[in-house]
Amino acid sequence: MDALIDTDAGAASRNALERRTRIGADIRRRLVAHLAAGGTTDMAASTLQFGGSVYTDPARFAAEKRELFGKTPLMAGLSGDIPNPGDVILFDLAGPPILITRDKDRQLHAFLNVCPHRGARLVTECTAQRRLVCPFHAWTFDLDGTLMVIPGREGFEGIDPCTRGLTRVPVAEWNGLVFVQATPGGGRIDVEGFLGNFTPELAQLELGMGQPVKSGVLEARANWKYVLDTYGESYHFARLHNQTLAPYFISNIAAFDRFDRGYRIAFPDVGVRTLVGKPEAAWPPTEFAAVHYLFPNTILFIGSVVPGKWYIQVFRLFPGDSVGTTRTHFAVYAPRDGADDAYRAEVAQAYDATAHVVMTEDYRVAAEAWDALSRSPGARVVFGRNEIALHGVQQSIAQAIDMPLE
C-alpha cells in the first residue's frame, strides 16, 4: 500500500511539474510577443478611478477588519511551517491570538491561544509541544484542545473538564497551504469553494514541498490595501527601482491572468529580450516564475533564486492598529528535498535583498503617498489600463465588504 501511495504521489508531482512547464512556456511566449510588438502589455478594458478615501476611511477600515480578517479564510502558513506532530503555528496578526497544532495523528487543530481558566496566553513560542501547559497555573491540554489536567482539582468542584477545552476556530490544510478563520465557531473551511477557479493554479505549485528558511515582519506606515497594490504591477520598476530591480526586469510589461478573486502575473527579466526574433525551438528550457495573489491579503511568488534553484516567497499583509499602518509577514522557503546548506543560504540572502528593497523603496513611497492622501480630502486615484491586476483586487475587496469604490 505504501508503494502504491508513493507511486500515486510521484505521478501527481510529475503532472504538476508538466503543467507548470506548459504554463511557464505560455507566459514566456506572451511576454516575448509584447516585446516584439514594441513593449506592449496586458491591459484592462478601461482605467479605474475612485476616491483616495478607499485607503483612508476609518469606517471602511473597520469593515475590512470585520469582514475580511474576521470572517474570511486566511492563509496562516505552509504545511512546511508545521510538518511534525507537536509542531505549532502562532497566528496573531489577524486580531485574536490563534494557536494551530498538529496532533499525533498528523491532523491540524486551531484554537484561541487563551487558557479558559484565567485567560493567559498558552503558547508564546513556536517550539514543539507534547502537551499545552498554561504558564500561569499549569492547566494542561492535549494537542487537540482537550483539557487533561486541572492542578488543585478539588478547588474546581462542579466544573466539568469536558466543557473547558480550548475554543476552536476553523482550520484547513490543502495542497501545502494552511488556512484559518479568525472567528470562533463556524463550520468547515471549504478551501476549493473559497478559491474557485484559482484552485488548480495553486494546486500545481506544490507548495507542500516548501521548507521554511527565514521569516520576519515588515512594517509600513500606510493602509494595507495601498501596500498590497505595490506587488501587482511593474509600471514603477523603471523609476522607483532604477538601481535595484530595473537592471534585471523590464518595466511596464506583464502577462496577466485573472481567476475569480485571485490573479497570476509575470514580469519579463531582461534576458527575454534575446528571444525576440528567434524560433521558439531555439529558446532555453522554461523556468516557471510568477506572482500569485490569494484573496484577500496574500502574495505568493514562485521563481528561482538562481537558475535551476527554485524558491517560494510569501507576503501576508495585515491591517495594523490604525487605518494607516500595515504589518507584512514575509517568509521564504526552499525545497524540502535537495536543498543543501549552500542552497538555503542563497534563499536566505534573497530574503534579505528583497526585504531591503521592499522597506527602503516600496514601503517608503507607500507611506509618503498614504500620508498625502490622508491629508487631502477629495483626492482621487486612477489605475491605468496597464495596472490591470490592481483593478480586480480593489473591486473584490469593495464587493466583499459591501462598500462600493465610488
Secondary structure as GFF3:
##gff-version 3
##sequence-region A 1 406
A	DSSP	alpha_helix	2	36	.	.	.	ID=ss1
A	DSSP	beta_strand	48	51	.	.	.	ID=ss2
A	DSSP	alpha_helix	53	56	.	.	.	ID=ss3
A	DSSP	alpha_helix	58	71	.	.	.	ID=ss4
A	DSSP	beta_strand	74	78	.	.	.	ID=ss5
A	DSSP	three_ten_helix	79	81	.	.	.	ID=ss6
A	DSSP	beta_strand	88	91	.	.	.	ID=ss7
A	DSSP	beta_strand	98	102	.	.	.	ID=ss8
A	DSSP	beta_strand	108	112	.	.	.	ID=ss9
A	DSSP	beta_strand	132	133	.	.	.	ID=ss10
A	DSSP	beta_strand	140	141	.	.	.	ID=ss11
A	DSSP	beta_strand	147	149	.	.	.	ID=ss12
A	DSSP	three_ten_helix	153	156	.	.	.	ID=ss13
A	DSSP	three_ten_helix	161	163	.	.	.	ID=ss14
A	DSSP	beta_strand	171	174	.	.	.	ID=ss15
A	DSSP	beta_strand	177	180	.	.	.	ID=ss16
A	DSSP	alpha_helix	191	195	.	.	.	ID=ss17
A	DSSP	three_ten_helix	196	198	.	.	.	ID=ss18
A	DSSP	alpha_helix	199	203	.	.	.	ID=ss19
A	DSSP	three_ten_helix	207	209	.	.	.	ID=ss20
A	DSSP	beta_strand	210	220	.	.	.	ID=ss21
A	DSSP	alpha_helix	224	229	.	.	.	ID=ss22
A	DSSP	alpha_helix	237	240	.	.	.	ID=ss23
A	DSSP	beta_strand	255	259	.	.	.	ID=ss24
A	DSSP	beta_strand	262	266	.	.	.	ID=ss25
A	DSSP	three_ten_helix	270	275	.	.	.	ID=ss26
A	DSSP	three_ten_helix	280	282	.	.	.	ID=ss27
A	DSSP	beta_strand	290	294	.	.	.	ID=ss28
A	DSSP	beta_strand	298	306	.	.	.	ID=ss29
A	DSSP	beta_strand	309	319	.	.	.	ID=ss30
A	DSSP	beta_strand	326	335	.	.	.	ID=ss31
A	DSSP	alpha_helix	341	357	.	.	.	ID=ss32
A	DSSP	pi_helix	358	362	.	.	.	ID=ss33
A	DSSP	alpha_helix	363	374	.	.	.	ID=ss34
A	DSSP	beta_strand	380	383	.	.	.	ID=ss35
A	DSSP	alpha_helix	388	400	.	.	.	ID=ss36
###
